[in-house]
Amino acid sequence: MPFKFIFKTICLLFVLLLFLTTSCDNNDATPSNTIEKPITTNLKMESSGAFSNLKLTTEEFNYWNSNSVNSTETISKIKTLCKTEIYPVLKDEFDFIIVVMNNKDLPANMPYGEYHHVKNDIQGIGLDLFDYSAEFGSSGKLQGIYFLYKNNIDNGPVLHEMFHRWGNWAVPQNYGGHWDKVDGILTSVSNNYADIELYLAGAIPASEIKDSESLAIYNDSRFTNKTRTPNSTNSQKNFKSLVLVMGSSDLTDAETTTLKNRISNITRTPAQGTTNTGYQNIYNKTKGLLTLSIGELDKAKK
């Protein structure tokens, strides 16, 4: 009897110990749905925070240099790019993403730039309302993405492409999305914003459209819904952009310096130093009515 009693006692103690051990293990375990995956991104920030940089394989670089940003496949790739490389590390605070391909010369059969709409929440500019920002990883801040295929952003189509956010979608023209006659930024990158362009961008009211070509567009019978909402009083005037430079090799010190200077040229206001007409400058082109900020990515990091 004593032996059996001792044996049973040992067995019960073993079972109790096993139960307690299992319970402790379960309590200490971290639920699988709370484990955070580490952020894996190849996106790099310029040391002063002026722009971001992404090094590509030769195959990837060649793809972006030979396919329109408005093709179905490329749009899908852009969405993936935003969700896997940009928004995992940067806050959702950019109105535009400007992709600069690090090309000295324009690739064969490619334009100087292309714009892709992400959302439109403005009535009265000739576009339907839509919002695909979530598909790009944004919670509604991102308005559009555009590519510049030659690294000359301060004297190239940077403001021209940006303006495609608002026009020309009001009156059909022979060259879709542009103007036939209006002497504005959509006609030539050397031009200032025309009155109709300032109106569509929300910078001025319709009463301030003065030049005859702009008035012809505004009064065109095909421009049906021309009540801009929001109007010029409460529309956005200051925009923030992320510059993303993509290339197949690391940027040299000289390239980095040049890019920083060019970004300063685009965004500079009189308060930040002398502005002139030797390059694309949004303050000059819009009579000081619109401004653009690029940089300070150290503050934009998550």
N, C-alpha and C positions, 0 to 999 in steps of 0.2 A: 504493500500500500504506500509506504513512504516514497518509494521510487517512482510509482505512477503519479503521485501527487506532485513530486518535484518536476517530473517530465512535463505534466500538463501546465504547471506554473511557468516553466521555461518557454513553452510554446505560446502561451497567452502573452507573455512579456514580449516575445519576438514579434507577434502579430501587432501588438500595441505600438512597438517601436517603429515597425514598418509603416503603420498608419500615420503616425506623427511625422515621420520623415517625408512621406508623400504629400501630406497637408502643407508642410513648410515649403516644399518645392513649388507647389501650385500657387501659394500665396506670393512667393518671391518672383514668379515668372512674369515677364512683361508681355501684355497682350500683343498679338502680332499686328493688330491694326494701329498700334501707337508707335511702332518703330519707324523712325524717319530715315528715309533713304538719303545718303550723302549727296550733296549737289555736285554734279559732274558737268562742267562747262569749260569750253576752250576760250571763252571770251576774256580778253585782257583789257585793262584800262591804262590809258596813257598816264604817266606818273603825276601830271598836274590835274588829271580828270577832264581834259578837254574833249577826248573822244574815246571810243572803244575800238578794239581791233580783233579780228578773227582770222587766224591763219588757216588756209584751206589746202586740201590736196590739189594736185594739178588737175585731176579729173573734175573736182568740185568747182574749181576756179574756171575751168573751160565751160562748164555747164552754165554758170551764172552769166558768163560773157557771151553766150550764144542763144539764150532763150528769153522770150518776153516775160515780164513779171505778171502779165495778165493771162498767161496760158494756164490751163487747169493744173498741169503737173507742177509748174513753178509756184503757183499760189499755195499748193499743198506744201511744197518745200519751205516757203516763207513762213507759213504757220508753224511748221516744225521748228524752224530756226528761232522764231520768237519764243516758243514754249520751252525749248530745251537749252538755248544759249543765252537769251536776253533776260526774260522775266524771272528765271530762277535766282538771279543775282542782283537785278536792278528793280527798283520800285516802279509801279505802274503810274508814271507821272509825265509821260511824253505824249505830246499831241501828234508828232510825226517821228518816224524813223527814216533817216537818210542813209542809204547804203551807198558808199563810195567804193567803186571798184578801183583797185590800185593799178590803173593802166595809164601808161604814158601816152599812148595813142588809142584812138577809138577802135574797138574791135570791129572786124569786118561784118557788114550787114546789121549793125546795131545802131540805135539812135543815141543821142547824147544823154537822154534821160527818159524814164518812164514812171508814171504814177499809178498806184493801185489804191482804190478806195477801200477803207475798212468800215467806216460808218458815215452816215449823214443824218444829222438831227436838225437841219436848217430847212425851213420851208421858204419857197419863193425864189429859188435859184435854178429851177429846172430839173432838180433831182428828186426822186422818190425818197422817202425816209427809210433807213435800214440801219442795222447795227450787227456787224459780224465780229465785233471786237473780242468776244469770248473765244472765238475760234483761233485767235492769235495769242491768247493768253492774257489779254487785257480785260479789265473789269468795266470798260466803257470809256477810258481816257483816250486811247489811240484812235486817231482820225484817218491816218493814211500812211502808206509806206512808199517811198520812191527811190529808184536806183539812178545813180549817175555813173555812166560807163567810162568816163575819163576823169582822172584826178585833177580837175581844175575848178573846184567848186566855187571859188570866189569870182570867176569870170565866165562861168558856164551857166547851165540852165537851172541852178538850184532854186531860184525864186519862181521861175517859169513853172517848174514841176510842182512846187508847193501850191501855186495858184490853181492848179487843176482840182484842188479840194473844192473850189467854189465855181469854176467855170472852165470852158464855156459849155454850159449845158442848157442855156436859156433859149437860144435861137440857133437852129441848124445852120451850118456853114459848109462851104465846099471842102474844107479841110477839117474833119471832125474834131471837136473839142477845142478848136482855135478860132481865130477871127479871119474874115476875108479882108476887112478894111480897117478895123479899129487899130489905132497906133498905140498898142499896149504891150504888156509883158508876154502875152500869149502870141504876139506877132513876132517879136524879136527880144532876145534877152538883154539887148542894149537899151530897150525902152523903159521908161517909168511905167508904173501902173496907170492905166487909163481910168477915166472917171467911172465907167461902167464896171471896171474891175474893182475899184475901191468900193463901189456900191455893193457888188456881189459878195465881197469879202467882209462886209459889215462895217467898213470904215467911215462911210459917209451916207447920209440919207439921199433919197432920190432927188430931192430938191437941189442938191449940189452937183448933179450931173450936168455939165455945161458943154463939153465939146460935142460937135455935131455927130460924129461917128458913134459915140457912146449913146447919145440920145436916140439915134436911129435904132440901136439894139433895144434900148429900154421901151421904145414906143412901137416896136415891131409887133404886129398882131399875133404872131406865133408865140410871143412871150406872154402866156396867158396868166398864170398865177405869179404875180410879181410883188406880192406882199411879203417882204422878207421878215421872217420870224426866227430868231430874235432880230430886232431892228438895230440900227447903228448906235442907238443910245445904250443898249445893254448887251451888245454882241461882244464876243471875245476879241481882244486887241493884242494881247501878248501871248506868244506861243513858245512852247519848249520842244526842242528836237534832240534826238540822240543821233550822233554821227557814228556809224559803224563802217569802218574801213575793212574791206576784205581783199586778201591777196594770197598768193601761193608762197610767199617768202616773208621773213621778218622785216619790219620796217627799219630802215636805216635812221640814224640820228638826223640826217639832213631831211629825210622825208617827214619825220615827226615834226621837226621845226616848221617846215613848210605848211603842213596841215594845220598846225596851231595858228599860224599867221593867217591862213586863208579863212579859218573859222572866225577869227577876230574881225576880219574884213567884212564878213557877211553880217555879223551881229552888232557891230559897233554903233553906238549912238554918240552924239556930240559930248555927252557927259563922260564918255569913256575915251575920248580922244578925237582927233580929226577924222571926219568922214569925207570921202571924195567920190568922184564918178568913175574912178579907174577900175572899179570892181563891182560885183553884185552886192549891194548893201540894202537891206530891207527898209531901214529908216529913210534912206534917200529915195528909194523907189516908191515909197508910199507917202511921201511928204511928212514923214514923222508920225504917221497915224498907226502903224503897226510895228511891233518889235518882235524879235526872235532871240531866244536864249539857248545857248548850246554849251555844255560843259558842266563843271562842278559835280562830276560823277561820284566823287567821294561821298557827297551828301545823298546821292541816289541809291547807294548800295543798301541792300536789305540787311 
